[in-house]
């Protein structure tokens, strides 16, 4: 699979990878440091994190309910009015 990055992102990624510091324990660049550079600089992430990313986005859009409030009350309006089912039109 080929991936083409814009020139600026590519250069920033190369720079970030070249300037990673080895750990004190092994004397080598850590795998997680390379992964973070790929993700933060070029927005390249493994598919394994996708479910967590989707969940985090949903949680950002739908904060947990306040004390004494139901979860359904805290979720943003989906465009339907109370008592209206999907597909039904509402006349004002």
Backbone bond lengths (Angstrom), bond angles and torsions (degrees), N, CA, C in turn:
res aa  C-N    CA-C-N  psi(-1)  N-CA   C-N-CA  omega(-1)  CA-C   N-CA-C  phi
1 X - - - 1.444 - - 1.526 108.32 -
2 X 1.303 115.64 126.72 1.454 120.67 178.81 1.516 109.88 -97.14
3 X 1.308 114.90 139.04 1.459 121.24 176.42 1.516 106.95 -128.27
4 X 1.318 116.29 128.48 1.453 121.15 178.50 1.520 109.07 -111.37
5 X 1.318 115.83 124.00 1.456 122.13 177.84 1.525 108.68 -101.41
6 X 1.324 115.62 152.46 1.461 117.25 174.32 1.534 108.16 -65.56
7 X 1.324 116.04 157.54 1.470 121.18 -173.11 1.524 112.93 -57.82
8 X 1.314 117.79 -40.05 1.467 120.72 -178.47 1.519 111.34 -66.02
9 X 1.335 116.89 -47.71 1.468 120.37 179.24 1.516 110.55 -62.08
10 X 1.327 116.60 -41.44 1.460 121.04 178.92 1.528 110.89 -59.88
11 X 1.325 116.60 -46.61 1.467 120.85 179.39 1.518 111.72 -63.97
12 X 1.337 117.07 -41.76 1.463 120.72 178.59 1.526 111.11 -64.65
13 X 1.319 117.07 -36.85 1.460 121.02 178.07 1.520 110.78 -66.55
14 X 1.309 117.32 -45.88 1.468 120.84 177.80 1.528 109.86 -58.95
15 X 1.319 116.84 -46.24 1.460 121.51 179.56 1.528 110.95 -59.58
16 X 1.340 116.31 -46.60 1.469 120.15 -179.64 1.522 111.32 -62.33
17 X 1.326 117.30 -41.97 1.469 120.44 -179.76 1.526 111.80 -68.27
18 X 1.312 116.69 -37.43 1.468 120.05 179.09 1.524 113.02 -67.98
19 X 1.311 117.02 -24.84 1.459 120.77 -176.02 1.525 114.16 -104.03
20 X 1.327 117.13 15.59 1.465 119.70 174.33 1.522 108.91 -69.97
21 X 1.296 116.20 140.11 1.470 121.89 -178.51 1.529 110.34 -98.30
22 X 1.329 116.92 137.68 1.470 120.10 175.54 1.532 110.88 -65.84
23 X 1.328 115.90 150.83 1.463 119.63 177.48 1.523 109.60 -74.69
24 X 1.312 115.86 157.63 1.465 120.56 179.65 1.524 111.44 -72.52
25 X 1.327 116.51 -26.52 1.464 120.24 -175.93 1.522 112.70 -76.76
26 X 1.330 116.69 -47.97 1.463 119.38 -174.88 1.520 113.41 -102.94
27 X 1.322 116.77 -19.48 1.454 119.90 -176.00 1.524 112.29 77.11
28 X 1.321 116.57 9.12 1.458 121.92 -179.90 1.527 110.17 -120.43
29 X 1.317 115.42 161.23 1.466 120.83 174.81 1.519 107.21 -71.72
30 X 1.314 115.76 132.48 1.458 121.39 -176.99 1.532 111.20 -78.33
31 X 1.312 116.47 143.81 1.461 123.59 178.24 1.524 111.13 -54.25
32 X 1.320 116.88 -43.83 1.460 120.12 -177.30 1.529 112.21 -66.03
33 X 1.337 117.54 -31.08 1.463 120.33 176.85 1.530 111.22 -66.09
34 X 1.335 116.12 -39.49 1.461 120.43 177.10 1.529 109.50 -66.38
35 X 1.328 117.12 -43.93 1.465 121.52 179.77 1.528 111.26 -61.07
36 X 1.328 116.76 -41.69 1.465 120.93 178.85 1.524 110.31 -65.02
37 X 1.328 117.48 -42.17 1.465 120.58 178.36 1.526 110.69 -61.79
38 X 1.318 117.27 -43.94 1.464 120.36 178.30 1.531 110.88 -60.53
39 X 1.316 116.18 -43.43 1.458 120.37 -177.65 1.506 113.70 -72.26
40 X 1.313 116.65 -48.07 1.460 119.85 -174.49 1.523 113.20 -75.32
41 X 1.325 117.61 -35.42 1.459 120.15 -177.03 1.530 111.26 -86.23
42 X 1.326 117.29 -47.46 1.467 120.74 -172.65 1.523 113.45 -108.44
43 X 1.332 117.45 -0.69 1.465 121.77 -179.12 1.530 110.94 58.18
44 X 1.339 114.99 41.28 1.462 122.12 176.54 1.520 107.13 -106.19
45 X 1.335 116.14 117.79 1.461 121.29 -175.28 1.523 109.56 -130.78
46 X 1.329 117.31 151.03 1.468 119.52 175.84 1.530 110.86 -72.68
47 X 1.316 116.55 150.71 1.459 120.96 178.89 1.522 111.73 -61.43
48 X 1.321 116.96 -24.19 1.465 120.94 -177.36 1.521 112.68 -60.20
49 X 1.334 118.36 -25.99 1.461 119.15 -178.50 1.519 112.66 -89.89
50 X 1.319 118.03 -5.89 1.457 121.25 -175.25 1.525 113.74 -54.44
51 X 1.308 120.39 -47.96 1.468 117.87 179.59 1.525 112.96 -58.69
52 X 1.322 117.81 -37.44 1.455 121.13 179.59 1.528 110.59 -69.99
53 X 1.335 116.24 -36.65 1.461 120.59 178.86 1.526 110.35 -65.29
54 X 1.319 116.21 -43.71 1.465 120.08 178.25 1.522 109.91 -63.08
55 X 1.316 116.45 -43.65 1.460 119.83 179.73 1.522 111.21 -63.67
56 X 1.334 117.11 -42.60 1.461 120.61 179.60 1.521 110.64 -62.28
57 X 1.337 116.90 -40.44 1.466 120.27 178.01 1.526 110.14 -63.06
58 X 1.334 116.52 -43.81 1.456 120.15 179.71 1.528 110.17 -62.89
59 X 1.318 117.04 -42.13 1.460 120.26 -179.72 1.525 111.59 -67.21
60 X 1.343 117.42 -33.23 1.464 120.10 175.02 1.517 110.78 -63.90
61 X 1.323 116.04 -39.91 1.468 121.13 -178.41 1.528 112.40 -78.33
62 X 1.328 117.14 -22.79 1.456 122.36 -175.93 1.527 110.09 -132.33
63 X 1.321 117.89 82.51 1.470 120.00 -177.74 1.521 111.20 -63.04
64 X 1.335 116.47 156.87 1.459 119.66 179.66 1.525 110.59 -62.84
65 X 1.333 116.63 154.16 1.462 119.73 -177.78 1.525 112.38 -67.60
66 X 1.321 114.84 153.00 1.462 120.35 174.44 1.528 108.50 -74.25
67 X 1.294 115.97 165.23 1.464 121.22 179.60 1.528 109.72 -55.68
68 X 1.315 117.02 129.92 1.456 121.84 178.53 1.519 113.59 83.12
69 X 1.331 117.79 5.03 1.465 121.79 -178.73 1.524 108.57 -112.37
70 X 1.332 117.07 144.37 1.461 121.03 177.35 1.522 109.33 -80.13
71 X 1.351 115.82 153.15 1.456 120.08 179.62 1.529 110.41 -58.53
72 X 1.323 117.35 -41.65 1.466 120.44 -178.52 1.524 111.79 -63.96
73 X 1.332 118.14 -24.47 1.461 120.76 177.31 1.522 111.80 -76.15
74 X 1.337 117.15 -22.98 1.457 119.96 -176.13 1.520 112.52 -91.87
75 X 1.341 117.49 -15.04 1.458 121.05 -179.31 1.517 108.81 -74.27
76 X 1.324 115.90 139.09 1.455 120.59 -178.25 1.518 111.43 -59.83
77 X 1.310 116.11 151.53 1.450 123.02 179.78 1.519 109.93 -60.04
78 X 1.328 116.56 131.62 1.463 121.04 -179.00 1.511 111.86 -94.19
79 X 1.318 117.10 5.72 1.452 119.38 178.76 1.510 113.36 100.15
80 X 1.326 117.84 -6.83 1.458 120.33 177.23 1.509 108.75 -101.46
81 X 1.292 115.41 148.90 1.456 119.80 178.28 1.514 110.13 -91.76
82 X 1.301 115.58 159.77 1.456 120.92 -179.01 1.520 109.15 -56.61
83 X 1.318 117.24 131.98 1.447 122.53 178.97 1.516 113.12 84.83
84 X 1.317 118.66 -4.41 1.467 122.04 -179.09 1.511 109.00 -96.90
85 X 1.286 116.41 135.38 1.454 121.26 175.23 1.505 109.52 -95.20
86 X 1.341 115.78 157.91 1.463 119.46 178.17 1.505 109.67 -59.05
87 X 1.334 116.17 141.33 1.451 121.30 177.69 1.518 113.74 90.51
88 X 1.322 118.55 -15.43 1.445 121.68 178.72 1.520 109.00 -88.09
89 X 1.302 116.41 143.83 1.456 119.25 177.03 1.522 108.73 -95.33
90 X 1.309 114.69 152.51 1.462 120.86 179.96 1.509 107.10 -119.62
91 X 1.310 116.20 128.80 1.459 119.81 176.03 1.513 108.37 -101.92
92 X 1.308 115.23 134.32 1.469 119.58 -176.74 1.501 111.47 -87.62
